[in-house]
Amino acid sequence: MNHHPAFIVFTDLDGTLLDHDDYSWAPARDALARLRDLAIPLIAVSSKTLAELHALNDRDSLFDGLIGENGGVIALGNIVMQPGPATATIDQARNAISQALDIPVAGFRTSTPHQIATTTGLDLTSAALAGQRHCSDPLIWQPSEYHIQTAIDIARQHGLQLVRGGRFHTLCGTTDKALAMQIVLTHLKDKGRLTANDGPVSVIALGDSPNDASMLRAADIAVQIPPKRGMPPILDLGGKPAFLAPHPGPQGWNHMIHHILDHQISDITAR
């Protein structure tokens, strides 16, 4: 694959490239086709597991690389890298939390697809994919604040953190999307897959939520996708300017990819 000499795109999925409600990327079809025509690499960056990302990519063939579990694990072709904590460390911490507390504690990694489906509302196939985790584990429990603090302390003893999300507390490491993005860039450059005859490679990143902030902050061109409902969250980009897409989800994604390429490619051509 002869990559375009100037760009690589990293994108969040849910609420960004994928519609918040129906998970469709169809409104971004034109921009996706343009990236393929220009041979610009597209890398998925998500909280999803590699199993979930592979299933999406096997079906739709959208991505040149996959970053899962919020930067904890990376797949580039047949190469898998895990900048996140060892799987055994995750299991040891979860087991220690379970033994220390007087309430039932389970994780996605040790639960059946049926148990995950019951907890999340996913279908059984999706639940099985969500359970195939490398370096993070959402806890299935009903904690008090005391339980949460105890779990946080145990996680720290194992070099981990316990992150509160929308629905779950997740055991994970300190890696993030920005670090994984840099690992992918270094790997592709070392393999000669990213070269720029006209200057350095420009990194475009698109995301919609606070856990995308580090990735947007590290990019050359940052795009925030607004939510379908409510106001866009304030992202800590360290003063870095970012585009705000005019539409939510894949509609906004499609618009901004075309907008950036129209302006950036014309600038390169004019040099």
Secondary structure, DSSP 8 states (H G I E B T S, - for coil): ----SSEEEEE-TBTTTB-TTT---GGGHHHHHHHHHTT--EEEE-SS-HHHHHHHHHHH---SEEEEGGGTEEEETTEEE--S--HHHHHHHHHHHHHHSSS--EEGGGS-HHHHHHHH---HHHHHHHT--SSEEEEE----HHHHHHHHHHHHHTT-EEEE-SS-EEEE-S--HHHHHHHHHHHHHHTT----TTSS-EEEEEE-SGGGHHHHHHSSEEEE---SSS-------TT---EE-SSSHHHHHHHHHHHHHHHHHHHHHT-
